[in-house]
Amino acid sequence: MIRIFFFLVGFALMVLGLAFDILYLNILTLGYKFSFYVHFITRRIECYYTIIGFIIILLTIITKGEKKT
C-alpha cells in the first residue's frame, strides 16, 4: 500500500514538473534561443519536480516488496 502511495506521489510530481517545462517553452516564442531555455529551466526549482518524481517512480518499481507469510 505504501508503494502505491509513493508511486502516485512520484507520478504527480512528474506531471507537475513536466507541466512547468511545457509552460516555460513560451520563452522560445519570445525570441530566446534553446540554450537559454535549458539554462532557465535548470535554475527553476519547480522543474526539478520532473527528475524527483521520476526517481521516486523508479525506486518504487525497482525495490522489492515485503514477503507476506
Rosetta silent file (secondary structure, phi, psi, omega in degrees, C-alpha in Angstrom):
SEQUENCE: MIRIFFFLVGFALMVLGLAFDILYLNILTLGYKFSFYVHFITRRIECYYTIIGFIIILLTIITKGEKKT
SCORE:     score description
SCORE:     0.000 S_00000001
   1 L     0.000  -37.134 -179.851    0.000    0.000    0.000 S_00000001
   2 H   -69.581  -32.518  178.355    2.876    2.353    0.791 S_00000001
   3 H   -66.720  -37.023  177.871    4.454    1.633   -2.593 S_00000001
   4 H   -64.848  -41.044  178.292    1.263    2.689   -4.352 S_00000001
   5 H   -60.951  -47.678 -179.515    1.272    5.944   -2.380 S_00000001
   6 H   -66.717  -34.335  176.334    4.878    6.706   -3.322 S_00000001
   7 H   -63.282  -44.192 -179.809    4.192    5.790   -6.939 S_00000001
   8 H   -68.147  -37.123  176.172    1.275    8.220   -7.070 S_00000001
   9 H   -64.339  -44.296  177.668    3.299   10.963   -5.374 S_00000001
  10 H   -62.605  -40.444  178.714    6.117   10.442   -7.866 S_00000001
  11 H   -64.971  -42.139  179.283    3.678   10.488  -10.759 S_00000001
  12 H   -64.459  -41.977  178.108    2.072   13.712   -9.507 S_00000001
  13 H   -64.585  -38.621 -179.869    5.462   15.395   -9.111 S_00000001
  14 H   -66.981  -41.541  178.147    6.496   14.292  -12.561 S_00000001
  15 H   -65.559  -41.523  178.838    3.312   15.631  -14.164 S_00000001
  16 H   -62.919  -45.114  178.907    3.672   18.915  -12.300 S_00000001
  17 H   -64.299  -41.355  178.441    7.285   19.321  -13.377 S_00000001
  18 H   -67.061  -33.484  177.045    6.525   18.489  -16.999 S_00000001
  19 H   -63.459  -41.954  177.169    3.663   20.988  -16.991 S_00000001
  20 H   -67.706  -37.435  177.470    6.062   23.726  -15.912 S_00000001
  21 H   -61.133  -41.857  179.931    8.591   22.624  -18.524 S_00000001
  22 H   -70.432  -39.330  177.558    5.949   22.928  -21.220 S_00000001
  23 H   -62.519  -38.167 -179.768    4.730   26.266  -19.892 S_00000001
  24 L   -74.608   -6.578  174.471    8.253   27.634  -19.980 S_00000001
  25 L   -65.421  -16.822  177.286    8.505   26.683  -23.657 S_00000001
  26 H   -64.140  -17.023  176.026    6.783   30.021  -24.307 S_00000001
  27 H   -60.722  -34.320 -179.265   10.197   31.600  -23.756 S_00000001
  28 H   -67.119  -29.908 -179.973   11.146   30.304  -27.194 S_00000001
  29 H   -73.984  -16.865  178.116    8.282   32.217  -28.811 S_00000001
  30 L   -83.418   -4.134  176.468    9.703   35.459  -27.394 S_00000001
  31 L   105.904    2.092  177.947   12.831   35.010  -29.489 S_00000001
  32 L   -78.101  158.126 -179.732   15.196   33.432  -26.997 S_00000001
  33 L   -84.738  164.384 -178.699   17.405   30.539  -28.040 S_00000001
  34 H   -65.018  -32.961  178.835   17.034   26.930  -26.905 S_00000001
  35 H   -64.995  -35.347  175.472   20.255   27.145  -24.911 S_00000001
  36 H   -67.295  -38.101  177.992   18.731   29.980  -22.846 S_00000001
  37 H   -61.545  -45.608  179.427   15.623   27.852  -22.287 S_00000001
  38 H   -64.628  -41.550  178.080   17.710   24.948  -20.979 S_00000001
  39 H   -64.334  -38.239 -179.314   19.715   27.286  -18.785 S_00000001
  40 H   -66.709  -46.865 -176.457   16.486   28.856  -17.489 S_00000001
  41 H   -73.950  -22.478  176.198   14.718   25.604  -16.561 S_00000001
  42 H   -74.426  -15.609  178.832   17.793   24.196  -14.855 S_00000001
  43 L   -98.461   -3.639 -179.372   17.680   27.144  -12.463 S_00000001
  44 L   -97.263  130.398 -176.520   13.954   26.813  -11.619 S_00000001
  45 H   -68.618  -32.375 -177.702   13.076   24.649   -8.601 S_00000001
  46 H   -71.957  -17.359  176.626    9.700   23.576   -9.978 S_00000001
  47 H   -80.703  -16.330  175.473   11.362   21.980  -12.986 S_00000001
  48 H   -74.396  -14.483  178.318   13.291   19.652  -10.669 S_00000001
  49 H   -60.141  -32.168  178.438    9.970   18.018   -9.768 S_00000001
  50 H   -61.714  -47.486 -178.103   10.214   16.034  -13.001 S_00000001
  51 H   -68.228  -44.033 -179.711   13.530   14.479  -12.014 S_00000001
  52 H   -62.885  -44.358  178.194   12.480   13.895   -8.395 S_00000001
  53 H   -62.409  -40.166  178.418    9.204   12.298   -9.494 S_00000001
  54 H   -64.127  -41.020  179.444   10.998   10.057  -11.977 S_00000001
  55 H   -65.846  -41.301  178.703   13.444    8.884   -9.305 S_00000001
  56 H   -63.373  -43.680  178.141   10.598    8.128   -6.873 S_00000001
  57 H   -63.135  -43.674  179.714    8.722    6.134   -9.528 S_00000001
  58 H   -61.283  -42.533  179.770   11.889    4.273  -10.460 S_00000001
  59 H   -66.730  -36.957  179.504   12.593    3.387   -6.827 S_00000001
  60 H   -70.528  -28.497  179.179    9.056    2.124   -6.244 S_00000001
  61 H   -79.811  -40.419 -174.194    9.270   -0.105   -9.305 S_00000001
  62 H   -75.736  -41.781 -175.502   12.773   -1.448   -8.643 S_00000001
  63 L   -67.579  145.443  179.300   12.561   -2.132   -4.882 S_00000001
  64 L   -86.281  147.027  177.978   11.100   -5.422   -3.808 S_00000001
  65 L   -81.153  173.948  178.556    8.098   -5.550   -1.564 S_00000001
  66 L   -75.162  147.218  174.263    7.785   -7.348    1.722 S_00000001
  67 L   -84.779  126.497  177.963    7.022  -11.055    1.758 S_00000001
  68 L   -96.187  126.934 -179.715    3.742  -11.755    3.426 S_00000001
  69 L  -113.127    0.000    0.000    3.596  -15.049    5.249 S_00000001
